[in-house]
Amino acid sequence: MTERFTVRIADEVAAAIAEGCPVVALESTLISHGLPRPRNLDVARRLEAAVREGGAVPATVGIVVGRPIVGLSDAELTLLATAASVRKCSRRDVALAVARGEHGATTVAGTLALIGIAGIQVFATGGIGGVHRGAEQTFDVSADLVELARSRAIVVCAGAKALLDLPRTIEVLETAGVPILGWRTDELPAFYSSASGLPVTARIETAAEAARVALAAWELGIGGGVLVGVPPPPGTTLANERVEQSLADALAEADRRGLRGPEVTPFLLRAVAEATGGESVEANLALLENNARVGAEIAVALSEASGR
């Protein structure tokens, strides 16, 4: 008999989807690869709590012993936060982790691929991947951008990660037809900073506006993903100049070491954390929780606008 590979959707999440209740997806890469232990598990729980406080059901996505799961249990969150070997899974890696029976933590692209199967349309994360600096030589462009273009989902984030080439990232999103909505801002947030100097497609003031834009695109049949850029909370931002200097030094070191692809981002984030005395980590945690709250608000508005 041929083996069947399926996505397991947690009972609470499946019930919410079936009843048209608001659900917010969360990624798992930040748990296994993005944050130090034991803080990673605490943050994962705090993000789920923030979604619940906003009136939505959280659905953290990951792969446990080769089984893709939408809505990890607390025990499964703990496993991904503490396991010695967890594959970092973009869309291309999901099938590999499943076929080999591995644990996997999903990136933005991997999460979008799996929530599309489940039918979840709101996803909150920290920062998306994008065009890397020097991509004209390396062709290093994140799969997140391709997945965003083909996924019917609203992705709530603090813009693209600060280590990326933001102007080129915006150009790729524009080419792919992904609108960038600024959450009460006219500029794309620059992850650690609220200002990048780069204009968004349109400014929005409410969750209802985000829901209407997404529904208009989807019901007309002309849209995939919608990006909502949320500035980091006041008092948690870092000066662009400070971040840029630490990134420049880290990029030079990464090049010297010959780091490429998935190795680059974790290295640069660690380097920025060291250069800022841990302030970048605190800023990251603050914006993650804030994005989870905004994601819940948008999920509620989307549920209401869909007439559910």
Summary of the structure (lengths in Angstrom):
residues: 308
radius of gyration: 18.1
end to end distance: 40.2
largest distance: 59.7
contacts: 1131
relative contact order: 0.14
helix: 51%
strand: 17%
